Amino acid sequence: MPKAITIRTDDTTLDRLEAMARSSERSRNYLANLALQEFVARHDEAALCAPIAVPVAERLADYRSELWSDDDIKAFLAYLDDERQRDVAVDRVGEL
């Protein structure tokens, strides 16, 4: 059964999606779902060869948002760092 998700995007991307939907006589949902399926399929296949690169924040401002407090951002950056360290540890075990 289909599930709903919510995403945030900038006005320009949304305007372009709406224009594509009108010109193709498809819904925004249809086009966004198609793009998401393509992305997942491409990266799922690529995951067999290499992990998806996670962007590295150089400073808190890189993740600043009116929706996230500084504490949320610090916690998120700590989480990303933990994940990177875990990936390195897994790679090292695979080398043994």
N, CA and C of each residue as an Amber inpcrd file, in Angstrom:
protein
   288
   0.8360000  -1.1760000   0.0000000   0.0000000   0.0000000   0.0000000
   0.8880000   1.2500000   0.0000000   0.6000000   2.2220000  -0.8310000
   1.4180000   3.4340000  -0.8900000   1.4190000   4.1880000   0.4410000
   2.5510000   4.7970000   0.7360000   2.7020000   5.6110000   1.9440000
   3.0030000   7.0450000   1.5160000   2.6240000   7.9880000   2.3380000
   2.8630000   9.4030000   2.0510000   4.1330000   9.8680000   2.7570000
   4.8720000  10.7560000   2.0850000   6.0180000  11.4200000   2.6970000
   5.8840000  12.9120000   2.4220000   6.6070000  13.7020000   3.1660000
   6.6190000  15.1450000   2.9730000   8.0510000  15.5840000   2.7450000
   8.2640000  16.4610000   1.7740000   9.5960000  17.0070000   1.5420000
   9.5180000  18.5340000   1.5360000  10.6490000  19.1440000   1.7600000
  10.7590000  20.5980000   1.6440000  11.6490000  20.8820000   0.4440000
  11.2590000  21.8540000  -0.3440000  12.0790000  22.2470000  -1.4880000
  11.9480000  23.7510000  -1.6860000  12.8570000  24.2960000  -2.4540000
  12.8180000  25.7400000  -2.6880000  11.7650000  26.0730000  -3.7440000
  11.4080000  27.3510000  -3.8110000  10.3580000  27.8050000  -4.7350000
  10.6910000  27.5050000  -6.1850000  11.9420000  27.6710000  -6.5610000
  12.3480000  27.4470000  -7.9540000  12.1250000  25.9970000  -8.3610000
  12.5320000  25.0700000  -7.5140000  12.3540000  23.6480000  -7.8270000
  10.8780000  23.3000000  -7.9110000  10.0960000  23.8200000  -6.9830000
   8.6600000  23.5510000  -7.0070000   8.0100000  24.1340000  -8.2520000
   8.3950000  25.3540000  -8.6320000   7.8590000  25.9650000  -9.8480000
   8.1990000  25.1330000 -11.0770000   9.4340000  24.6430000 -11.1390000
   9.8460000  23.8150000 -12.2760000   9.0670000  22.5010000 -12.3080000
   8.8580000  21.9130000 -11.1300000   8.0810000  20.6750000 -11.0600000
   6.6460000  20.9080000 -11.5140000   6.0580000  22.0080000 -11.0650000
   4.6860000  22.3220000 -11.4800000   4.5990000  22.5370000 -12.9930000
   5.5900000  23.2280000 -13.5680000   5.5930000  23.4510000 -15.0160000
   5.7180000  22.1280000 -15.7720000   6.5780000  21.2370000 -15.2620000
   6.7350000  19.9280000 -15.9030000   5.4460000  19.1230000 -15.8040000
   4.7880000  19.2170000 -14.6710000   3.5320000  18.4820000 -14.4800000
   2.4730000  18.9730000 -15.4600000   2.3600000  20.2970000 -15.5940000
   1.3790000  20.8500000 -16.5380000   1.6900000  20.4320000 -17.9700000
   2.9460000  20.5560000 -18.3710000   3.2970000  20.2670000 -19.7670000
   3.1920000  18.7740000 -20.0900000   3.3900000  17.9210000 -19.1020000
   3.3010000  16.4780000 -19.3540000   1.9200000  15.9120000 -19.0250000
   1.0390000  16.7860000 -18.5110000  -0.2940000  16.3720000 -18.0950000
  -0.2450000  15.2370000 -17.0750000   0.7270000  15.3490000 -16.1580000
   0.8900000  14.4180000 -15.0400000   0.8490000  15.2290000 -13.7540000
   0.6520000  14.5740000 -12.6310000   0.6310000  15.2880000 -11.3530000
   2.0590000  15.5040000 -10.8430000   2.2030000  16.4850000  -9.9640000
   3.5030000  16.7030000  -9.3130000   3.8970000  15.4400000  -8.5640000
   2.9320000  14.8140000  -7.9090000   3.2020000  13.5930000  -7.1650000
   3.7620000  12.5010000  -8.0750000   3.1510000  12.3280000  -9.2450000
   3.6080000  11.3070000 -10.1830000   5.0590000  11.5550000 -10.5730000
   5.3830000  12.8060000 -10.9320000   6.7470000  13.1270000 -11.3630000
   7.7500000  13.0070000 -10.2260000   7.3760000  13.4670000  -9.0210000
   8.2790000  13.3680000  -7.8750000   8.5140000  11.8940000  -7.5150000
   7.4660000  11.0820000  -7.5810000   7.6060000   9.6630000  -7.2830000
   8.5010000   8.9770000  -8.3140000   8.3430000   9.3450000  -9.5710000
   9.1800000   8.7910000 -10.6300000  10.6560000   9.1350000 -10.3840000
  10.9200000  10.3920000 -10.0290000  12.2930000  10.8280000  -9.7520000
  12.8560000  10.0940000  -8.5350000  12.0440000   9.9290000  -7.5010000
  12.4910000   9.2400000  -6.2960000  12.7980000   7.7690000  -6.5940000
  11.9400000   7.1260000  -7.3720000  12.1840000   5.7230000  -7.7390000
  13.4860000   5.5870000  -8.5290000  13.7170000   6.5110000  -9.4580000
  14.9450000   6.4780000 -10.2510000  16.1750000   6.6790000  -9.3680000
  16.1010000   7.6460000  -8.4490000  17.2110000   7.9100000  -7.5430000
  17.5310000   6.6840000  -6.6860000  16.4820000   6.0830000  -6.1000000
  16.6830000   4.9220000  -5.2360000  17.2600000   3.7600000  -6.0360000
  16.7410000   3.5180000  -7.2190000  17.2430000   2.4210000  -8.0450000
  18.7090000   2.6420000  -8.4100000  19.0560000   3.8520000  -8.7920000
  20.4350000   4.1540000  -9.1890000  21.3830000   3.9920000  -8.0100000
  20.9970000   4.5170000  -6.8640000  21.8950000   4.4600000  -5.7180000
  21.8600000   3.1140000  -5.0150000  20.7870000   2.3850000  -5.1550000
  20.7380000   1.0440000  -4.5900000  21.7140000   0.1480000  -5.3280000
  21.7630000   0.2610000  -6.6550000  22.7130000  -0.4980000  -7.4530000
  24.1390000  -0.0400000  -7.1570000  24.3360000   1.2670000  -7.0220000
  25.6620000   1.8040000  -6.7450000  26.1360000   1.3970000  -5.3530000
  25.2040000   1.1600000  -4.4330000  25.5740000   0.7930000  -3.0680000
  26.3230000  -0.5330000  -3.0370000  26.1050000  -1.3440000  -4.0450000
  26.8430000  -2.5980000  -4.1100000  28.3270000  -2.3480000  -4.3670000
  28.6300000  -1.2020000  -4.9710000  30.0200000  -0.8760000  -5.3010000
  30.6350000   0.1210000  -4.3260000  29.8960000   1.1580000  -3.9720000
  30.4360000   2.2100000  -3.1120000  29.2970000   2.8980000  -2.3660000
  29.5580000   3.3540000  -1.1570000  28.5120000   4.0520000  -0.4080000
  28.2430000   5.4360000  -0.9720000  27.0520000   5.9560000  -0.6960000
  26.7100000   7.3180000  -1.0970000  27.4920000   8.2760000  -0.2090000
  28.1050000   9.2620000  -0.8030000  28.8900000  10.2340000  -0.0440000
  27.9660000  11.1100000   0.7890000  28.3170000  11.2870000   2.0400000
  27.5700000  12.1620000   2.9360000  28.3020000  13.4960000   2.9840000
  27.6120000  14.6110000   2.7530000  28.2940000  15.8990000   2.7810000
  28.8870000  16.1750000   4.1570000  30.0470000  16.8010000   4.1450000
  30.7250000  17.1360000   5.3900000  30.5050000  18.6090000   5.6800000
  29.9770000  18.8910000   6.8460000  29.7670000  20.2860000   7.2390000
  31.0450000  20.8070000   7.8700000  31.4590000  21.9520000   7.4210000
  32.6550000  22.5680000   7.9810000  32.3280000  23.4190000   9.1940000
  31.0980000  23.8440000   9.2950000  30.6990000  24.7080000  10.4110000
  29.1940000  24.5570000  10.6160000  28.7290000  24.9970000  11.7640000
  27.3070000  24.8780000  12.0810000  26.4310000  25.5890000  11.0630000
  26.9030000  26.6930000  10.5140000  26.0930000  27.4660000   9.5700000
  25.7250000  26.6500000   8.3340000  26.5140000  25.6200000   8.0160000
  26.2160000  24.7980000   6.8440000  24.8690000  24.0800000   6.9940000
  24.4540000  23.8260000   8.2260000  23.1990000  23.1330000   8.4720000
  22.1600000  24.0220000   9.1440000  22.4530000  25.2990000   9.2840000
  21.5600000  26.2090000  10.0050000  20.2040000  26.2960000   9.3120000
  19.1840000  26.3320000  10.0910000  17.8230000  26.4010000   9.5770000
  16.9430000  26.9910000  10.6610000  15.8610000  27.6180000  10.2460000
  14.9300000  28.1220000  11.2460000  14.2050000  26.9800000  11.9520000
  14.3080000  25.7680000  11.4130000  13.6380000  24.6200000  11.9990000
  14.5080000  23.8690000  12.9950000  15.8350000  24.1070000  12.9720000
  16.7580000  23.3820000  13.8290000  17.4360000  24.3450000  14.7830000
  17.5120000  23.9720000  16.0420000  18.2530000  24.7710000  17.0160000
  19.7430000  24.4220000  16.8820000  20.6000000  25.2260000  17.4950000
  22.0330000  24.9300000  17.4710000  22.3220000  23.5720000  18.1100000
  21.5790000  23.2190000  19.1720000  21.7730000  21.9150000  19.8080000
  21.3850000  20.7790000  18.8660000  20.2930000  20.9560000  18.0940000
  19.8920000  19.9430000  17.1100000  20.9800000  19.7560000  16.0720000
  21.5430000  20.8610000  15.6160000  22.5800000  20.8020000  14.5900000
  23.8110000  20.0930000  15.1310000  24.2280000  20.4350000  16.3490000
  25.3910000  19.7720000  16.9550000  25.1530000  18.2700000  17.0840000
  23.9580000  17.8990000  17.4960000  23.6290000  16.4790000  17.6290000
  23.6590000  15.7820000  16.2700000  23.1570000  16.4490000  15.2420000
  23.1600000  15.8750000  13.8960000  24.5910000  15.7000000  13.3870000
  25.4300000  16.7080000  13.5880000  26.8280000  16.6070000  13.1650000
  27.5500000  15.4920000  13.9180000  27.2520000  15.3320000  15.1980000
  27.8410000  14.2410000  15.9770000  27.3860000  12.8930000  15.4260000
  26.1050000  12.8080000  15.0600000  25.5750000  11.5790000  14.4620000
  26.3080000  11.2530000  13.1560000  26.4760000  12.2560000  12.2920000
  27.1840000  12.0230000  11.0270000  28.6110000  11.5710000  11.2760000
  29.2710000  12.1780000  12.2420000  30.6400000  11.7920000  12.5660000
  30.6870000  10.3550000  13.0630000  29.7400000   9.9650000  13.9270000
  29.6700000   8.5840000  14.4090000  29.4620000   7.6080000  13.2530000
  28.5830000   7.9690000  12.3230000  28.3300000   7.1020000  11.1700000
  29.5760000   6.9490000  10.3050000  30.3000000   8.0540000  10.0880000
  31.5420000   7.9740000   9.3060000  32.5530000   7.0640000   9.9910000
  32.6930000   7.2080000  11.3080000  33.6340000   6.3660000  12.0450000
  33.2250000   4.9050000  11.9870000  31.9200000   4.6430000  12.0760000
  31.4330000   3.2720000  11.9920000  31.7220000   2.6920000  10.6080000
  31.5360000   3.4920000   9.5520000  31.8300000   3.0270000   8.1940000
  33.3140000   2.7100000   8.0400000  34.1760000   3.5520000   8.5990000
  35.6230000   3.3110000   8.5230000  35.9660000   2.0300000   9.2550000
  35.3810000   1.7950000  10.4210000  35.6460000   0.5870000  11.1810000
  35.1990000  -0.6500000  10.4100000  34.0420000  -0.5840000   9.7520000
  33.5520000  -1.7090000   8.9520000  34.4820000  -1.9600000   7.7830000
  34.9540000  -0.8950000   7.1260000  35.8890000  -1.0530000   6.0030000
  37.1730000  -1.7090000   6.4560000  37.6620000  -1.3470000   7.6330000
  38.9020000  -1.9310000   8.1470000  38.7240000  -3.4070000   8.4560000
  37.5790000  -3.8040000   8.9760000  37.3240000  -5.2160000   9.2620000
  37.3190000  -5.9890000   7.9500000  36.7610000  -5.4070000   6.9070000
  36.7170000  -6.0710000   5.6140000  38.1010000  -6.2710000   4.9960000
  39.0660000  -5.4420000   5.3980000  40.4260000  -5.5530000   4.8620000
  41.2150000  -6.6760000   5.4950000  40.7730000  -7.1400000   6.6800000
  41.5390000  -8.1780000   7.4010000  41.4870000  -9.5050000   6.7290000
